[in-house]
Amino acid sequence: MPAKKEIIGELGEEGLILPTLVNNALAANDRIKYFFTLLQAAQARAESPHADFPSLRVEREAAGIGTTLYDRVVGDAEMAMEGVIRIPNASQLLSEVRENLQEMATPLLVRDDAEASAFRERLETLKATIPAGEGDLVGKAAIEAMTAGQRGDGDSVHLLVMDMHKALNRLQGDLASEVIDGAMAYLLEDEDRNLVMAFMSGVNRTSPLKFDHSGLGTTATRNGPKLIIQNDIGMTDAHVLVITIEGRTVTITYTDIHMPRLQFFQGLFEGRRVRWADTLSKKGAATFEKKIYHLSTGTYTAQDDDDLAQFLSFAGSRLVFLIDWNRARKRLRNFLLTKDAVAVLKWAADHDFGHMGFLLLGGEKMIYDAMEMSSRVPMRYGEPLHQILGRERSTEYFQWVLRVSATGLLAHKSPLLIQDEIKAELLRYFRSAHEGLMEICEEHATLTISVATVVREALQHIQRGDDVTFIGRSARRAKKWESEADRAVTAVRTLSRKIENAAFYSQLIFTADDALDFLEEASFYVTLIPSVTSSRKINQSLVEMAEIAERSAQEFLKALIASQHVYKGYSRDDMQEFLQAVDHVLSLERQADDALRLAQKTILVESRDWKEMQVYSDLARTIEESTNSMMKAAFLIRDDIMERMNR
């Protein structure tokens, strides 16, 4: 084993018992924190008697306190009078706070130096301020004074506990008697070393993913029946992980100032039979990044020794993914919905890529640079990428980015090369966005077919003399589909402004939407027919026109689908299929012209009054106009393909 550090020699013979004293002091620190939480929860329960509060049994057991006496403290706490709380077993509870406070201080008072003198003076002063708890009565002000963590408000027992804990951690590091795969360890038994090695195998496997970031310092020690492993994770005061192993039961105690990161940490253990107790939110010191931090306790029972070692290794391997997690989440939220950003980080952790590589390469600035290079117009900071590519493709892209960032840096690739690869990949995604725009155009064409179908069916309904209520229902359906089509038009016009060479799609769907609007207008005119004297001859001619319009919309959709194959790289058969569909649209437009002339002649001859003539004339005109718009849209897509082939 490595030689003990210099401090051992300075302490003299009495210092030989110091490791045990430090071990006991750290255990006392856990007990005091539990008692503080118990007092604060009892106060909150007394002030809000109708609210639900946990008994803190899990926290008591994690602190190594065997008695169940304190499990009813929170539930039975009540206001005795203004500013005074009745807390069961208050006298014994507060006595234990004093005793554990003294036990915490013991190893720190061994040395006769300025720090020891300062701790001794503070200890004597503050112990005197701890109330006696006679009659189970404790002043609210006394609890708040004892547990206060704001340094600007004067000294407190809580502040003394925090300062002594920091000093004990430093002393623990100085007293480490051996290093096990990077973990500073002392007072271990033979069987402990294999468990520490298992935990460190996980830490060391993924620690390269933090790159040059600090953190993941680990200490291990034995305290009676328990092996305790502590990892500081990062630089934040309240960001600590403590793992306690007793037999084959593992207790994970995790604290964090960010609730989303705590929930993310719990999520890393999905499917691994970890039972999490209710998360507690506690008041932290004034020096914390936030005044509130959160504490979570999870329990895992291993099936055998191999299972225990595998779980410890897995737990150790997850810690690197917590470093700078909140910063990465904020960077990704510039482009993704919050839940998608968290899902990407979860995916990157589950696949052992992490997010630090992405941050080192520039984070959101790198992506904005790529977006400006790939899009038609400059992107603004905070403009979501998912509004351009869609949620699924944006999520897929960022999964790729986090993977390539991590693997590239680990392989010692040039950062500039990795950044260029990320920009090039986004350019490919923007190009694939053209396919997404065409898919929206296809959805719009499907809605056009649906509206044309209800016009034709409604006219046939009138022709057969069926229930006229069907006509009104059909018109309402057509109106609903028109609203959906309008949203598709808006989506294409918005996205096409962001994508290089995508203005064509906006023009295409805008022209095709004229056809749908004419057909929806036709469905309205159909509702007016029952209110006038209908003519079977006129109605038959309009049914034929509606059938032509329906076939025209169907052929236009075929042209759109066929064009996708042509854009991707066509064969002669692909081009033939596309051109045939376009030709059918043009042919149907000519048929609609002929049908309109025939219908107009029939309307003039068969109409019995001016109202009938007006309704049928407007209906015939709007149906024919829809085929004109289909023809114009077909010409647009044909010209675009021919122009691309020419280029």
Protein Blocks (a to p, Z undefined) as FASTA:
>chain_A
ZZddfklmmnommlmmmmmmmmmmmmmmmmmmmmmmmmmmmmmmmmmmmbccdehlmmmm
mnopabfklmmmmmmgccfbghiacdehklmmmmmmmmmmmmmmmmmmmpccfklmmmmm
mmmmmmmmpcfkighiacfklmmmmmpcbfknopafklmmmmmmmmmmmmmmmmombdee
hiacehiafklmmmmmmmmmmmmmmmmmnomagejiacdddehjbccdddekimbfklcc
ddddehjaccdddddfblklmmmmmmmmgoilpacdddddddddfkbmbfbdcddddddd
dfblmlmmmmmmmmmmmmmmmgoklmmmmmmmmmmcfklmmmmmmmmmmnonojmlmmmn
npjmmmmmmmmmmmmbdcdehiafklmnomklmmmmmmmmmmmmmmmmmnopafklmmmm
mmmmmmmmmmmmmmmmmmmmmmmmmmmmmmmmmmmmmmmmmmnopafklmmmmmmmmmmm
mmmmmmmmmmmmmmmmmpghilmmmmmmmmmmmmmmmmmmmmmmmmmmmmpccdfklmmm
mmmmmmmmmmmmmmmmmmmmmmmmmmnopafklmmmmmmmmmmmmmmmmmmmmmmmmmmm
mmmmmpmbfklmmmmmmmmmmmmmmmmmmmmmmmmmmmmmmmmmmZZ
